[in-house]
Amino acid sequence: MRKKFKRRIGKLFIVSAPSGAGKTTLCKAITKIAPDIKYSVSYTTRPPRKGEINNVHYTFVSEKKFKAMIAIDEFAEWAVVYGNLYGTSMKRLKDMTKKRYDIILDIDTHGAMQMKRKFKGSVHIFVLPPSLQVLKQRITARMSESVKELKKRMDRVKEEMAGYKNYDYVIINDKLKKAIRELESIVIAERLRIENKVREI
Protein backbone atom coordinates (compact mmCIF):
# COMPACT_ATOMS: atom_id res chain seq x y z
CA MET A 1 0.00 0.00 0.00
CA ARG A 2 1.30 3.43 -0.93
CA LYS A 3 2.41 5.60 1.98
CA LYS A 4 1.63 9.29 2.06
CA PHE A 5 2.96 12.12 4.17
CA LYS A 6 1.18 15.31 5.09
CA ARG A 7 1.95 18.23 7.33
CA ARG A 8 0.68 18.41 10.87
CA ILE A 9 -1.24 21.36 12.28
CA GLY A 10 0.24 24.73 11.34
CA LYS A 11 3.32 26.20 13.01
CA LEU A 12 3.68 29.57 14.75
CA PHE A 13 6.48 31.92 13.69
CA ILE A 14 6.79 34.82 16.12
CA VAL A 15 8.80 37.87 15.10
CA SER A 16 9.86 40.61 17.52
CA ALA A 17 12.00 43.70 17.12
CA PRO A 18 12.45 47.23 18.43
CA SER A 19 9.99 49.66 16.89
CA GLY A 20 11.22 50.65 13.43
CA ALA A 21 13.45 47.61 12.83
CA GLY A 22 11.19 46.36 10.05
CA LYS A 23 9.46 43.31 11.52
CA THR A 24 6.04 44.08 10.01
CA THR A 25 7.55 44.63 6.55
CA LEU A 26 9.35 41.28 6.78
CA CYS A 27 6.24 39.44 7.96
CA LYS A 28 4.11 40.84 5.16
CA ALA A 29 6.81 40.03 2.59
CA ILE A 30 7.11 36.38 3.60
CA THR A 31 3.37 35.78 3.13
CA LYS A 32 3.77 36.77 -0.53
CA ILE A 33 6.59 34.37 -1.32
CA ALA A 34 6.11 31.37 1.01
CA PRO A 35 3.08 29.12 0.39
CA ASP A 36 0.56 28.37 3.12
CA ILE A 37 1.70 30.98 5.61
CA LYS A 38 -0.69 33.63 6.89
CA TYR A 39 -0.09 36.88 8.73
CA SER A 40 -2.01 37.21 11.98
CA VAL A 41 -3.48 40.69 12.35
CA SER A 42 -3.22 41.95 15.94
CA TYR A 43 -5.80 43.97 17.83
CA THR A 44 -4.77 47.39 19.15
CA THR A 45 -6.23 50.42 20.87
CA ARG A 46 -3.84 52.88 19.25
CA PRO A 47 -5.22 55.15 16.51
CA PRO A 48 -4.40 54.22 12.89
CA ARG A 49 -1.43 55.89 11.27
CA LYS A 50 -1.79 57.46 7.84
CA GLY A 51 -2.37 54.75 5.24
CA GLU A 52 -3.20 51.99 7.71
CA ILE A 53 -6.30 49.91 6.98
CA ASN A 54 -8.49 48.27 9.60
CA ASN A 55 -8.18 44.44 9.67
CA VAL A 56 -5.20 44.63 7.30
CA HIS A 57 -2.48 46.32 9.36
CA TYR A 58 -4.28 46.00 12.72
CA THR A 59 -7.78 45.55 14.01
CA PHE A 60 -8.40 48.90 15.67
CA VAL A 61 -10.73 48.80 18.68
CA SER A 62 -11.56 50.99 21.66
CA GLU A 63 -9.93 50.42 25.04
CA LYS A 64 -13.33 49.41 26.41
CA LYS A 65 -13.73 46.75 23.72
CA PHE A 66 -10.18 45.47 24.22
CA LYS A 67 -10.62 45.12 27.98
CA ALA A 68 -13.92 43.30 27.43
CA MET A 69 -12.03 40.81 25.24
CA ILE A 70 -9.42 40.35 27.98
CA ALA A 71 -12.19 39.64 30.48
CA ILE A 72 -13.49 36.70 28.43
CA ASP A 73 -9.98 35.40 27.65
CA GLU A 74 -10.04 36.05 23.90
CA PHE A 75 -6.31 36.77 23.58
CA ALA A 76 -3.46 34.29 23.24
CA GLU A 77 -1.26 37.16 24.46
CA TRP A 78 -1.64 40.85 25.10
CA ALA A 79 0.57 43.66 26.32
CA VAL A 80 0.76 47.39 26.91
CA VAL A 81 3.16 49.00 24.44
CA TYR A 82 3.88 52.74 24.60
CA GLY A 83 0.61 53.28 26.45
CA ASN A 84 -1.54 51.34 23.98
CA LEU A 85 -2.93 47.81 24.20
CA TYR A 86 -1.98 45.13 21.66
CA GLY A 87 -3.19 41.54 21.53
CA THR A 88 -3.34 38.35 19.44
CA SER A 89 -6.72 36.71 18.93
CA MET A 90 -6.82 33.07 20.02
CA LYS A 91 -9.74 32.38 17.66
CA ARG A 92 -7.80 33.66 14.65
CA LEU A 93 -4.84 31.44 15.54
CA LYS A 94 -7.00 28.34 15.96
CA ASP A 95 -8.91 28.93 12.72
CA MET A 96 -5.70 29.20 10.68
CA THR A 97 -3.78 26.34 12.31
CA LYS A 98 -6.73 23.94 11.90
CA LYS A 99 -6.47 24.58 8.16
CA ARG A 100 -2.76 23.64 8.40
CA TYR A 101 -1.59 27.15 7.64
CA ASP A 102 1.59 28.32 9.28
CA ILE A 103 1.13 31.65 11.03
CA ILE A 104 3.53 34.56 11.33
CA LEU A 105 3.00 37.22 13.98
CA ASP A 106 4.87 40.41 14.73
CA ILE A 107 4.53 41.13 18.42
CA ASP A 108 6.55 42.85 21.13
CA THR A 109 8.98 41.04 23.41
CA HIS A 110 6.54 40.71 26.34
CA GLY A 111 3.87 39.15 24.13
CA ALA A 112 6.44 36.88 22.50
CA MET A 113 7.48 35.45 25.85
CA GLN A 114 3.82 34.78 26.68
CA MET A 115 3.51 32.87 23.41
CA LYS A 116 6.71 30.94 24.11
CA ARG A 117 5.25 29.67 27.37
CA LYS A 118 1.87 28.78 25.85
CA PHE A 119 2.99 27.30 22.52
CA LYS A 120 6.00 25.04 23.03
CA GLY A 121 6.61 24.39 19.32
CA SER A 122 6.57 28.03 18.30
CA VAL A 123 9.58 29.51 16.48
CA HIS A 124 10.90 32.83 17.76
CA ILE A 125 12.81 35.27 15.54
CA PHE A 126 14.34 38.58 16.60
CA VAL A 127 15.01 41.36 14.07
CA LEU A 128 17.81 43.81 14.77
CA PRO A 129 18.49 47.10 12.97
CA PRO A 130 22.00 47.62 11.55
CA SER A 131 22.57 50.32 14.19
CA LEU A 132 20.73 52.46 16.73
CA GLN A 133 21.26 55.51 14.53
CA VAL A 134 19.58 53.84 11.57
CA LEU A 135 16.72 52.77 13.82
CA LYS A 136 16.20 56.34 15.01
CA GLN A 137 16.18 57.56 11.41
CA ARG A 138 13.55 54.98 10.45
CA ILE A 139 11.26 55.97 13.31
CA THR A 140 11.71 59.68 12.57
CA ALA A 141 10.92 59.07 8.87
CA ARG A 142 7.43 57.89 9.80
CA MET A 143 6.58 61.48 10.70
CA SER A 144 3.98 60.18 13.15
CA GLU A 145 5.98 60.42 16.37
CA SER A 146 6.19 63.47 18.59
CA VAL A 147 9.55 64.36 20.16
CA LYS A 148 8.32 62.95 23.46
CA GLU A 149 7.13 59.71 21.86
CA LEU A 150 10.40 59.34 19.95
CA LYS A 151 12.42 59.64 23.15
CA LYS A 152 10.17 57.08 24.85
CA ARG A 153 10.67 54.62 22.00
CA MET A 154 14.43 55.04 21.94
CA ASP A 155 14.62 54.64 25.72
CA ARG A 156 12.96 51.26 25.41
CA VAL A 157 15.08 50.02 22.52
CA LYS A 158 17.99 48.85 24.67
CA GLU A 159 15.64 46.96 26.98
CA GLU A 160 14.02 45.17 24.02
CA MET A 161 17.30 44.39 22.29
CA ALA A 162 18.71 42.84 25.45
CA GLY A 163 16.08 40.10 25.16
CA TYR A 164 17.24 38.74 21.80
CA LYS A 165 18.96 35.80 23.53
CA ASN A 166 15.52 34.38 24.36
CA TYR A 167 14.85 33.81 20.66
CA ASP A 168 15.75 30.96 18.31
CA TYR A 169 17.01 33.08 15.41
CA VAL A 170 18.33 36.61 14.85
CA ILE A 171 18.10 38.59 11.60
CA ILE A 172 19.96 41.87 11.10
CA ASN A 173 17.80 43.95 8.79
CA ASP A 174 20.47 46.00 7.05
CA LYS A 175 19.36 45.06 3.52
CA LEU A 176 15.67 44.21 3.13
CA LYS A 177 16.03 41.62 0.34
CA LYS A 178 18.70 39.78 2.31
CA ALA A 179 16.59 39.85 5.48
CA ILE A 180 13.58 38.46 3.58
CA ARG A 181 15.72 35.61 2.21
CA GLU A 182 16.94 34.81 5.71
CA LEU A 183 13.39 34.75 7.07
CA GLU A 184 12.30 32.51 4.19
CA SER A 185 15.21 30.17 4.98
CA ILE A 186 14.06 29.88 8.61
CA VAL A 187 10.52 29.03 7.51
CA ILE A 188 11.77 26.38 5.07
CA ALA A 189 14.13 24.80 7.63
CA GLU A 190 11.44 24.62 10.31
CA ARG A 191 8.96 23.03 7.91
CA LEU A 192 11.49 20.28 7.15
CA ARG A 193 11.77 19.18 10.77
CA ILE A 194 10.78 15.53 11.13
CA GLU A 195 8.20 16.27 13.84
CA ASN A 196 6.28 18.40 11.34
CA LYS A 197 5.46 15.35 9.21
CA VAL A 198 3.03 12.50 9.91
CA ARG A 199 2.84 9.23 8.03
CA GLU A 200 -0.49 8.03 6.68
CA ILE A 201 -0.91 4.49 5.36
Secondary structure as GFF3:
##gff-version 3
##sequence-region A 1 201
A	DSSP	beta_strand	4	7	.	.	.	ID=ss1
A	DSSP	beta_strand	12	16	.	.	.	ID=ss2
A	DSSP	alpha_helix	23	33	.	.	.	ID=ss3
A	DSSP	beta_strand	37	39	.	.	.	ID=ss4
A	DSSP	beta_strand	43	44	.	.	.	ID=ss5
A	DSSP	beta_strand	59	60	.	.	.	ID=ss6
A	DSSP	alpha_helix	63	71	.	.	.	ID=ss7
A	DSSP	beta_strand	75	81	.	.	.	ID=ss8
A	DSSP	beta_strand	84	89	.	.	.	ID=ss9
A	DSSP	alpha_helix	90	98	.	.	.	ID=ss10
A	DSSP	beta_strand	102	106	.	.	.	ID=ss11
A	DSSP	alpha_helix	109	118	.	.	.	ID=ss12
A	DSSP	beta_strand	123	128	.	.	.	ID=ss13
A	DSSP	alpha_helix	132	141	.	.	.	ID=ss14
A	DSSP	alpha_helix	147	161	.	.	.	ID=ss15
A	DSSP	three_ten_helix	162	166	.	.	.	ID=ss16
A	DSSP	beta_strand	169	172	.	.	.	ID=ss17
A	DSSP	alpha_helix	176	191	.	.	.	ID=ss18
A	DSSP	three_ten_helix	194	196	.	.	.	ID=ss19
A	DSSP	beta_strand	197	200	.	.	.	ID=ss20
###
